Amino acid sequence: MSVPPPASITGVRVVAPAELPSELITEGSVSERQSGIAGDLTIFLSGEHQGSLETCGCPIRPRGSLPRSAAYINQHHATHPNSKQLILNGGYWLSDAISAESTLRRDAEVQNDWMIRGLESIGLHAANVTWADLPGLNGKDIPEWAVSANITTTSTQQSPIPGSTIVDLGGLRIGITGITEPTAGFIATPNFEIIDPVEPAVEILNSLADQVDILVLLSYRSHEAAANIAQMVPELDLIVDTGLHREYAVPFIHETAIWTQSHFQTQRLGELIVDVDGDEITLLMARMIDMDPEVGNHPGTFELMMSARRAIENIQMELFGP
């Protein structure tokens, strides 16, 4: 992988990060926010939708929403038709809203059904399953793009979560797995067990290394584990760090991997523009793009969001009244 000299990590603290080319985009139309750089591959980074297709709901300049991300990704394809696209989600894409009975709330169940439809509508390639996503998946069929290295299935009645996925983009093969911290939410998920992530992730990444051109680790609130995994898997190319990140952070190099962050609720859509030469990648530009009202909405995804809103409002009316 062609990158600047490596930096080091002590626990979760970055020490002397290598400067990688990056920029923050906060204004302009969806066309004006597109980069003039066209790489072989553009990787889009999202996360922490928490079951909502909508914006963050802020009264001033609300950001986020699936329709805006879809509008940007769609415009990127029009601007750079020869650049392959990989769409990733770092985790917490489902709602884990709890009821008075300590179960998943009924409106959260409806939210989650629509969230899965929404993610599939934008062409998502892989999403990390985290402890926060398990209530929405407990007892359900697992989407084929959901991955986890360290969540095991404990019931024969539960479809398992794939340990990894290989995405083939016109002959360019990308291997992806994900990890989550070994903790538990407030809702019991008896069909799953979360184990320590390092050993299973290393095993999966090593098994993928000879099969793919690019190796990706999606990490949810597992900084130290991800750092250790990178030390043990020199073929690892990219770490996507998800976990309540609200500030703009420049990517850096840890061991041989590019370490970057997704933004909370995808209020900013991450964009990595890379060139690919065999099994080596060169980062041309890392970008964070504000998903504010000026971006606009993708019509089809917006219609899906409005259908979801009506369905959720109907069930909330039953639950909570007017």
Buried (B, 14 or more C-beta within 10 A) or exposed (E): BEBEEBBBBEEEEBEEBBEBBBEEBBEEEBEEBBBEBBBBBBBBBBBBBBBBBBBBEEEEEBBBBBBBBBBBBBBBBEBBEEBBBBBBBBBBBBBBBBEEEEBBBBBBBBBBBBBBBBBEBBBBBBBBBBBBBBBBBBBBEBBEBBBBBBBBBEEEEBBBBBBBBEBEBEEBBBBBBBBBBBEEBEBEBEBBBBEEBBEBBBBBBBEBBEEBBBBBBBBBBBBBBBBBBBBBBEBBBBBBBBBEBEEEBBBBBBBBBBBBBBBBBBBBBBBBBBBBEEBBBBBBBBBBBBBBEBBBBBEEBBEBBBBBBEBBEEBBEEEEEE
